[in-house]
Amino acid sequence: MAHFHVKKKKGRPYLYVREIARVNKKPKVVSQVYVGSPERVVQLVKGAGEGDVRLKVQEFGALWAANQMDRDIDLVRIVDEIVPPSPRETGPSVGEYFLYAVLNRMVKAKSKRSLPEWYRDTAIQVIRPVDVEALTSEGYWAKWDRVSEEAVKEIGRRFFARIREREAPRADCLFFDTTNYYTFMATHTASELAQRGKNKAGRHHLRQVGLGLLVCRESRLPLYHSVYPGNRHDSKEFGRIMDEMFGIVTGLKQTKERLTVVIDKGMNAEETFAWIDDHPRVHFVTAYSPYFARDLAATPLDRFEPVETEKNRRLVREGREEDRVVAYRTTGEFWGKERTVVVTHYPPTARKQEYVFEEKLLALRQDLLSMRSRVREGAPHWRQKEPIRDRYLKLCEKMHLSSEFYDLEFNESGGSLGMNFRKNVYRIEQKRRTFGRTIIITDNSDWSTREIVEAHRDRWEVEESFRQSNHDSLVHVRPIRHWTDSKIRCHLLSCVIALTYLRRLELRLQKQGIKRTANDVMEDLHKLHSVLLIDGRTRKPRRVLEQPSKTQSEVLHALGYQVNAGGVLQPLKR
């Protein structure tokens, strides 16, 4: 509660407004605002008349909503049970360091160095009091250094167990996908996690860390995560964690006897499907690269039929029948067994790919003309055909084009090298026939074509989680600015927990008929402030909330609260 506090300096009294809260079970001054000398106080009161005098305005709404998502999960307790405080430990516990990192990632992601300054501008002491000055990068370094790899895994297991217990998600169909995040870690810095590989943000020269995420199709809630070295192939990681991951999911009460996992073609491997084939409950839906099934991908369009999906029905209502997804269903032998195969064609994607392809072919032709001129001139480094061919291959790789679309020919005359090139019309036309095509393979032979297509297309849900993880304000995983594997694991776990809580917020609102994204809600709640003021009527200090807007009130009501006429947040009467 806010109260006046008088300090004397050189015999003169000066007035402050203090707020005291319990931090680490001890009373602590969490806020102190200078009001002024007695003369200044008199002027303030007279100038305001019967109006309120505002002393401090702090961000409240978004941080409060973030904290609400943790109240029944209690991340601090989970962590502190696994990494308990040492006898002489002072300040926030390891669990509290995790929680305050998560809350920040849910509201406005900042570096650990900037956390104290950011929290000082918020009403965190009203929401969940903490020694803000202890939340430094050095503090995080010391606390997170105590968290071992096994401890991080156990924290994740218990956290997701609590999520499953509270949300009871149906896990009949799951999505698993991977991504990677680059770091600025130097080459000589020791790390098993940060390794160079094919970076999805195009930063191939930087070391990266991989993250795998299992998401429930219906609720879009993450159920499992894994952190792995950046040079490990996705299929290897998927194969490594299948026993543990599906052991957890098949044990859920809401999971039926039949469980389907939807994966991307990057997870395809003989060992993966051998394991799935031997499992009595697990089935799969996966994509397959058209490059390895060119004839299938080039199936004539007259064999395709429209699929009765919701998106197609919407396109019909909009008068865009020509943009509907069409599909061709067949069977084929893949990974040693007969599988159901669905090839889809999406016209808008085909048109886009055609445009990009033509642009790249034109650019490649211009580069080949330049290369031919240099060869004819006998320029240095352009006098041997093998290095020239290597340059062409690297050029194609840089442009993400196959080198088979142009054939290079070399000839020697009078001791000088000549070069010509020509289009491979057959390969180009074969490529064009695959535009807009996706090959889907499944062992769910009893599923309808619509069910197969929708399951694969819904995989964007886990991709949406990864897009959210790179949002400029919320979560914002990359770039990873931690320099040891233990800190990287803790950082990624806190980001995954933030993602999960943001999704929980969306689900909680949906139950009340509010269909808004977490980004939109947090942006709106940013504008709901807590105000420390001197009441114009009682002349006493107190803290109130601004009157919320209509959309802010809807969110508060969905979470079971309201702001009364006096600016006090209180539970709704049920």
N, C-alpha and C positions, 0 to 999 in steps of 0.2 A: 504494500500500500504506500502511496506517495505521501510525504509529509515535509513540512518546512524544517530546515536545519540551519542554525546560526553559527557562523564561524567568526571569531574575532581576530583581526589582523591589526597590529599596532594600536590596539585599544578600540578600534572601530568595528562594529558588527556588520557582517555581510550575510545576505540571505541566499540559501540554496534550497532546491527541492530534491530530496533524496528518495530513492526506492530501494528497499531491502528485500532480498529473497534468500531462500536456502539453497546454497551451492555446496555439493559434497557434504550434505547434512549439517552445514554450519551457516548461520546468518552472515550475509555478505552484502555490502553496498554494491548494487548492480547498475545503478544509474545515479548520477549527481549532476544537476543542471544549475548553473549559476544564474541567480535572478538579479542580484545587485545590492547596492547600498540601501539603507532605509529610505533615503530620498528618492532613489530610482524606483523602489517598490511603490511608494506613494504615487509617483507620476504614472506608473503603469496602471495602477488600480483606478485612479481618477480618469485617465485617458480612455479606459475601456468602458467606463460607466458601469452598466449592469451586464456588459458582454464578457465573454471568456477571454483570457489572455493565453495565447498558445506559446508554449515554451519549447516543445520538441515534437516533430512529426516523423514517425518511423514506419517503414514498410511492415505490414502485418499479414494481409490476407493470404498471399501465396505460401508464405512460410508456415502459417497456421494450418492450411489445408495439407501441406506436405507432412507435417507432424501428425495430423489425424490419421494418416495412412499407416503410421507405425504403432499407434496406441495399442492395438490388439495383437500385434506381432512382437513388439518389445525387442528390437534388435540389440539394444544395449545388454539386456539380460542374456541373450543367446551368446553374444561374444564374450561377456565377462565370465560365463560359466566355462568356456573353453580356454580363455586366456585370463585367468583371475588376476586381480591386482596383487602386486608383491607387498610384503608387510610395510615397507617404508615408502611406498609409492604415493605421490601427492598429485593433486590436480585431477582433471578428467580421466576416467578409466579408458582402456583400449576400446571398449564398446561405445563409449561416448564419442571418442574420436571418429569411429566409423559412422555413427549416427549423424554427427554434425557435417561430415563430408557428404553423406547421402542427401541430407536436407538442402545443402547448398547446390548439389547437382540437380535437384528437382526444381529449384527456383531460378538460380542464375549462376551457372558454373563459374567458379573462380579458381585460380591457382591456390595452393596451400599457403603461399606467402601472403596472399591478399585476403585470406579468410577473416582474420581479426578485424581488419578495417571494414569489410563488408558486413560482418555481423553487428558491429557497432551501430550501423545505420538501420538496423532492423529491430523489431520488437521481440527479439529472441528471449530476453529476460522475462517477458510477460508470458511467452508461450512455453519455454522450457529453459529455466535459468542455467547458466554455465559461466565458467570463468573464460570469457572471450579471449583475454590476453594470452591464455595458454594454448589456443588453437593456432599455433605457429607452424611453419614448415619444419622447424627443428623439433617441435613437439611431436608432429606426425612421424618424423624420421625415427625418433626414439621409441615411440609406442608401437608403430607398425613393424619395427625391427624385431619385436618380440613375437610376431605372428609367423609361425612356421608354415611351410607348404601344406602339411597335413591339417594344421589348424584352420587355414583358409578353406580347404575342402570341407572340413567338418562344419564350419560356420555356414557355408553355402548349403550343405545338406540339411542342416537344422532349419535354416531360414526358409528354404523351399518346402520343407515338411510343414512348417507353420502356415505358409501360404496355401498349400493344398488342404490343410485342415480347415482353414477359415473360409476359403473360396469354394472348396469341393468341385474343382473343374472336371468336366467330362473329358476324358483323354482317349476317346476312341480313334481320333485322328490327330496326328502331331506333325509339326514341321521342324526339321532340323536344317540349320544352315550355318555357315562359317563366314567370318570376315577377318581382316587384319588391320592393325593400327600401327602407323609408323612412329618411331621415336627419333630423338636427336642424339642417341647414345653413340659415343665414339667407338671406333673399331676396336681399340685396345681395352675397352671397359669389359670386364668379365661378366658374362650373362649367358645362361642357357636358353632363356626365353627369347631375347632380342636377337634375331638372326635375319639375314638378308634373304628375300624371296620375291615372288611376284606380288607386288603391292597393289591393292585394289584402288588406291588413290593415285596410282601412277608414280609414286615416289620409290622406285625400285632401288635407288642407290642408298636408301636409308634402311637401318635395321628395323624389324617389325615384330609384332607379337600377334599370335592368332587367338581368336575367340570363337567358340562354338556355342550355339544357343538352341535349346529345345523349347518349342512354343506350342501351347495347346491351340488347336484350330478354332474351336468355338469361342473361347474366352480371350484368346491372344495373350494369355498369361505365360511368362517364362516359367518352366518347371525344372530346368537343369542348365548348368553352364560348365564350360571347360576352357581352361587357358593352356595354350601349348606353344612350342617354339615356332617362330615365323617361317622356318624353312621346312616344316613338316607338311606333307601333302594332306589335303582335306580328307581323302579316303582313308589314309593311315590313322588320322585322329578319330574319325568316325568308327573305324574298326576297333580302335583301342578302348573306347568308352562304351561300346554297345552293351556289354554285359551289365555294367553298373547302371547305365541310363535306363535301359528297358526293364531291369530288375526293379527299379523304383516305380516306374510307371505302371507295370502290370500288377503291382501290389495295391494300387489305388482302388477304393471302393466304387468309384464312379466309372471305372474302366470296364468295358465289356470283355467277353472272352476273345473278341477279335480286335486287334489293334493295328492300325495302318500308320506308317511313317512316310511322309513325303519329303524327298530329298532332291538335291540338285545333281546334275551329271558329274560334278566334281567329286562326289562321294562314291561313284560307281567303281566297284572292284569285285573280282571273282570271290574273294574271301568274304566280303560283306554279304553277298547274296547267298553264298553257301551257308553262312550263319543264320540268315533270315529263313532260308528254306528249311533248316533243321529245327527252327523255333516253332512250337505248336500254336502260338498266338499272334506272332508279329508278321505283318505283310507290308508291302511297299508300293509306292508310286514314285517313279523317277523320270527325269528327262534323259534323253540320249542324244549325243552329238550328231547332227546331220552329216558331218564330215565322214563319219564311219558307217553311214547308211545312206549313201547318196541316191541310190535307186529308190529307196523308200521315201526319202525326202522329196524326190522329184515326181512323185505320183501325180498323174494327170488330174487337173482340178475337177473334171467332170465326175470323178468318183467320190467327191466330197459332198456331205450333206450338212445343213445347218443344225446346230446343237441347241436344244431347248434350255438355254441358260437365262438367268434374269437379265444379264447384260444384253443378250440378243433380243429379248422381248422389249427392252427399253429402246434399242436401236430401231426396232420396227415401229414403235410408237412415235419416234422422232422422224420417221420417213427415211431411214438410212439402212435399208435392208442390205445394200451392197457391202456394208461394213461388218456384217455379222461374222462371227467365228463359225467356220465350217470344219468338219472332221471326217476322216476316213479311218475305219476300224478294220484291223486284220490281226493276224497272229504271226509270231516268228520265234525262232530259237535264239535266246540270249542267255548267257551265263549258264549254259548247259541244260536249259529247260525251255519248254514251250511257254511263251508269255503272251499276254494280251497287249496289242500295240495300237495306239491311237495317234494319228498324225493330224495336227490341226493347222489351219491356214487362217491368218488374220489379215485382211486387206490393208488396213491403215499401216500396219508394221511393214508389210510387203512394199508399199509405196515409199515409205521412209528409207528402207534398206536399199531400194532401187536407186533412189536419189543419191544417197551417200556412196553407193558402189560406183555409180557413174562419175561422181566427183573424184573419187580416189583413182579410178582408171585413167581419167584425164590427167591428173597430177602425176601419176606414174609414167604416163607416156611422155610428158614434158621432161621429166628427169631422165628418161631413157634417151631422148633426143640430145640432151646436154651431154650425157655419157658418150653417145656415139660421136659427137663433135670432138670431144677430148681424145677419144681413141684415134680418130682420123688425123688429128693434129700431132699425134705422137707425144702428147704431154707427159711429163714425168709421172711415174706411178700409174700410167694408163697404157702400158705396153705389154702386159701379160694378161692372158684371158682368165686365169683362175682367180687372181685378186679382183678383177673386174666383176666376175660372177659373184664373188663373195660380197662385194659392195651392193650388187643388185639384191641379193638375199637379205642383207641387213636393211636395205631400204624398204623392202616388202614387209619385213618384220616390224619396222618402225610404223608403217602405215596400216598394220594389221590386215595385210592382204596376202593371199597365197601367191607364191612365185610362179605358179603354173599358168597364170593368165597371159603371160607373154613368154615367147620362146626366144632365147638369145642365140645368135649364130655368129661365129668368128671365122675369119679367113686370113691367111697370110699371103701377101704379094709383094715381091721385091724387098723382102726383109722387114716390111711394116705390117702391123696388125690392123685388120678391118673388123667392124662390128655392125650387125644388122639385128633387127628384132621384128617380130610380128605377133599379132593377137592370136591366142589359141581360142578360136570361136567356139569350139565344142565345150571346153571347160567353162568359158564365160556363160554360155547358154545353160549349161548344167547348173551353175551357181545361181543364175536368175530364177530357175524353177524352184529353188529352195527358199526364196524370200518369203518371209511371213510364216514359215513352217516351224513347227515344234513337234518333236517325236516324244511321246509319252509311253512308258512301258510299266506294266504292273502285273502282279500275280493275283490280283482281285478279278478273276475272269467273270465272276457273277455280277460285277458292278456294271451299271449302264454307262454308255458313252458320256452322258451328261455328268454323272458322278465322278468319273475319272478326270474329265476336263476341268470341272469346278475345283476338285481337290488340288490339282496341279496349279491352277490359276490363283487359288487362295494362298499359295505359298508366299505371296507378297507380304503376308502378315508378319512373318519373321524378318523379311527384308525391310519392312517398315520399322521394326524395332531397331535394326542396324542404322537406318537413316536417322531415326530419333537420337541414336547414340552420338551422331556427328552434328547435332543441332548446335548452333552458335551459342545459345544460352542454356538450354536444358541438356543435362548429362555431359555432352561435349567431351568424349573420351580422348580424342586425339588433338594435338600430339601428346603422347605419353611423356611426361617430364620427370619420371622417376628413374633412378639409375641402378637399382638393385632388383633382383627377381622378387624378393619378398614384398617390396613396396609396389611393384607392378601388379602382383596378384591381388594385393589389398585394394589398389586403385580400381582395377577392373571389376572386382567383386562389388565395391561401393557403387560403381556405375550401373552394374546389372541390377542391383537392389533398387536404385533410383528409377530405372526403367520399369521395374515390376510395380513399384508404388505408383508411378504415373499411370500405368495401365489399370491398377486397382481404382484409382480416382475416376477414370473414365467409366469403368464398370459400375461403380457406386452411383454415378450420375445417371447412367443409362437405366438403372432400376427405377429411377424416379422420372423417367421419360425425357431426360436431358441428353441429347446427342451432340456432344461437343468434344473436341480434341483436348488433350492435356495442355498442348501449347496454347490454345485459345483461352482455356480456363485460367492458366497461370498468368498469362498476359493481362487478363481482366482483373484478377485478384491482386496483382501488383499495385493497383491503384487504390486498394482499400487500406487505409493507414490507421495506425494507433497514434493518438495525440495526448501528450502530457500537457495539462493546462492548469491555470488557476481559475476556478469556477467564479463567474461574475456575480453569482448570487450569494454563495457561502464564503467567498474569498479564501477557499481552501484548495490545495492542489489535488488533482485527481487525473486518472487516465481514462480516456474514452475512445471508442471507435467512431470513425466517420460514418455517416449514414450510408449504407451500401446502395448501389444502383440496383435496378431490377434484376439484371443478370447475376450480379454478385449475390443478391438475396436468394435467388433460385439455388445457387450452389450451396450457400450456407444452410438453407432448408433441407436440401438433399442430404447433407451431412448431419442433420439433426439439430441445427442451431439457428438462432435469430439474433438480431441486434435490436434491443428495445429503444424506446424514444429517448432514453437517457444515454444512449451510446454504449450500453453494456451488452456483451455477448453472453447469451444464456441458452441452455438447452430448450428445445421445443417441448411443449407439453403434449404427450401422446395420449 
